[in-house]
Amino acid sequence: LGLLSLIITTMSTPPTLTQQRIIAYSPKPFAALSTFASLYVLCHLVRHPHKRGRMYHRLVGHMNISIFISSISMLWGNWAVPEGTPYIAGAVGTVQTCTTQGFFNVLTTGSVASYYASLSICSYVSVKNKFREEKYYWIEKWIHLACIIPSLIACIWLSATENINPSGSSCFAAAYPTGCQSDPAVLCERGGGAGFAVIVIGTLSIVVYFIIPPCSMLAVYILVRKFKKEYQSSKKGMKQIVEAARKQMLRDVLLQIS
């Protein structure tokens, strides 16, 4: 929906009032569902303390905290956009509300993607260490730092340089007015370096969503096959030991009888 909003708002022909309303209000039902779903997961973890004892579930919990914040921000949506912004229906906010919303949008975009990728990495490390968490629990603090710090630095920089502005049906990394970076005739009133930031965020999102998880799962598959072969080899070796012992016992019995 965000991509659809961005495509429509960057069309050469300005969107009609009906299109503006669709862009502004269509994400809200999905944002509400996402809010309740993430809240359900968090409540489930609170009600079952033993699950919080596992690193994997703690990472799931932190990811859903980010999803909850992102969903609330998406639900806020067009209402945070400065009043009077062209082609955004229902905009009743200010520059400050837009900056605040964009700050959390950028922060959670990075953190949700990073936590999602970290789950597959955690799966690989767990299998590699045969689920003995005491051998790899030390990586958890580094995962949290890697998921939060880069996004936090990015949104602080974007906020300080006025590069958070209306984009689609809410606020994100963008220059204002929309399209000023691609049209020399339009002067950018706010921002100017948002184009590079969007490219970086988009590239990193592709990496953490579509490259890291498949690579981690492939590594898990290879590791499981290796463990299976080792188990089968050890099982075969055990059978040989048992068979040799059985034959030796039979020989001893025959000797005693004879």
N, C-alpha and C positions, 0 to 999 in steps of 0.2 A: 504493500500500500504506500509506503514511503517513497519507493522508486516510482510508482505510478504518479504520485503527487508531484515529484520532482520533474517527471517528463512533461506532465500537463502544464505546469507553471513555467516551464522554459520553452514552450511552443511559441512560434512566431506570432500566432493569433492568440490574443488574450482569452483566458477561459471565460465562459459564460457564467452567469450567477448560479445556475444549476450545477455546473461543473465545480465551481468554487465550494458550494455546499457539500457536494460529494467528497471532494478532497478534504474538507475540514472535518466532516463528521463520520465518514466511513471507518476511520481507524478506531473510533471510540469503543464500539462493542467488543472488538478484539482486544483492545487494551484492558477493558473490564474483565474479560475472561482470563487474560494473562495475569492480572492482579490477583484474582481469586485463586487461580491455580498455584501461583508461587506462594501465596499466603497459606494455602492448604499444605504444601510441602513443608514449609517452615513450622507450622503447627504440629505436623506429624513428627518432625524431628524433636520438637520440644516435649511432646508426650512420650517419646521413646528415648530416654537418655542413653541407653546402651548403644544405640546407633551413632550417637555423637562421639562415641569412643573410637570409631573407625575414621581414618583420615579421608577415605573416599566420601563418606556421608557428610563430613564437615565441609569438604569442597563443594558438594551438592548444595549444602545450606548456604554457603557464601554466594554461590552462583545465583540462587533464588532470591537472596537479598538484593543483588544487582538487578535481577529481572523485575522484582517488585518495584524498585525505584524507577526503573525504565518504564514500566507499565503505567505508573502514576503520572510520570512526565508525559507519556503519550496520551493519557486520558485528559490531562490538562490541555495538551495540543494547541489548537488555534486560539484559545482564550489567553494564552501567555504572549501571543504576538502583539506588538504595539498597535494600538488603535489607529485606524486610518491607513494601515499598510495595504497597498493596492492588491487586488485580486485574492485576498484571503478573507473569506466570510467569517463573521463572528469574532474578529480580532478585537479584543477589549483590554489588552495588556499595555505594558510600558517597555521601554528599553531595558529596564532593570529586571522585569519578569522574564523577558525574552532571554537575557544573558544568563539568568539563573537556570531557566529550563534547558538552554543549550549546554550549559556547564554539565548538568546531570546527564543529558543525552550523550554527550561525547564521552563522559566518564563511564557510563554503563555500557555504551557500545563496545568499548575496549575491554572492560572487565568481564562482561558476559561471554564474549568470544574467547577470552583468555582462560576463564574457568572451564568453559566447554572443552577447550583443547587439553587443559590440565587433567581432566577426567580420564582421557585416553592414555595420557602419559602415566598417570597413577596406576591404571590397569596394567600397563606393561611392567612398571617397576614392581607391582605387587606379585605378578606372575613370576618375574625373574627371581624374586626373593622368596618364592613359595609361600606368599602371604604372611610372612613373618614381619609384621609392621615395625618391630623394634630395630630392624636393619635399615629402614628407609624413612622413618618418621621425621628425620632432620630436614628433609627436603620441603616439608610443608610450609615453613616460614618463607622460604625462597619462592615458592609458588605464589603465595599471597602477595609478596612484594612485586613479583613480575606481573601479576594480574592488575595491580592497583597503581603502582608508581608511574609507569609510562603514560597511562591514560590521565592520571592526575596532573602530570607535568604538561601534557598537551592541552587540557582544558583550562589550566591556569594561564598558559601562554595565549591561547585563543581569546580568553576573556580580557586579559590585560591589553591586547592589541586590537580590541573591538572587532574581532573576526567571528563573533557569534551573532548571527542575525537571522531573520526569517528565511526559512528554506522549506519548500513544500507546504505542509499544513502546520508546521511548528518551527522551532528554532534549532539551528545546528551550525556547524562550521560553514560560513558563507559570507560573501561580501554583500553590501547593500548600496543601491538597489540591485535586485536580481538581474544578472546578465551584464553588469557593468564591467566585469573583467574581460568579457569577450567582445564588447562593443566599445570601440575607442570614443564614440560620440557621447557615451554616458559616463559621467564622473562618479567614481565610488565615494559615497559619503562616509561609509564605515568599512573597515577591513581593507583587504587588498592581498593578503597572503593566504587567504582561505583556500584558494584553488590547490596549492601544494599540499595543504593539510588534508584536504578531502582525498587527494590521490594516495597519500601515505596511509590514511585510515582505511581506505578501500582496499589497498594492496595487502595491508596487514590482516584485515578481516578475511580476505580470500585465503591467505596462508593458514590462519588459525582455524578456519572452518573446513577448508577443503584439502589441505595438504597435511597438516600435523595429525589430525585424527585418523585418516586412512593409513598413513605411514606407521603410526603407533599400533593400530590394529593388525597391520601386516606383520609387524615385529612380534606381536603377541602370538599370532598364528604360527610363525616360524618357531618361536620359543616353545609353544605347546607341542608341536610336532617333534622337536628335539627331545623334550622331556618324555614324550611317548615312546620314542625309539630307545632312549636310555632305560625306561621302565621295562620295555619288552626284552631288551638285552639282559638286564639284570634278572628278569623272571626266567628267561631261558637258561641263564647261568645257574640259577637256583635249582631249576629242574635237573640240570646235569649233576649238580652236587648231590641232590637227593637220590638220583638214580645210581650214582657211583657208591654212595653209602649203602643203598639197598643191596647192590651186588656184592659189596664187601661183607655185609652181614650174612648174606646167603652163603658165601664162601666159608665164612667162619663157622656157620652152623653145619655145613657139609663136612668140614674138617673135624669138628667135634663128634659128629655122628660116626664118621669113618674111624 
